[in-house]
Amino acid sequence: MKKHPYKIKVYYNNNSDLGKKTIAYAKSISNYVTGINYCSDSFTTTIWRDLLNRMQLTPKELLDKANPKYQATLRGHEFDDEGWLNIMMKNPDLIKAPIVVYGDQVKLCLKPSDILKM
């Protein structure tokens, strides 16, 4: 199956305003947008590792350290990357921003217009 050259995948939290705005922004620039809700869709460590490797980030770098849940339960704790990955998978609502895939590029979009940088 051939991929469409303008296809955009957005991994996001559909309960987040930033996630909703990023999806809307993506749909305004392409007719080929797939939204994947990482809070309800099933994700494997393989998918997360692939995305993290392509962005050259660690699992801890994806987490929103300002989130009250993070502050109450994780602040001051240290884990290895596998530990942070497990925390991220069990608490996807702590991921700070949507992840956008366009072709071979993968980017953490801290604001919806970051898609244009791809």
Secondary structure, DSSP 8 states (H G I E B T S, - for coil): ----TT-EEEEE-TTSHHHHHHHHHHHHH-S-EEEEETTTS---HHHHHHHHHHHT--HHHHB-TTSHHHHHHTTT----HHHHHHHHHH-GGGB-S-EEEETTEEEE-SSGGGGGG-
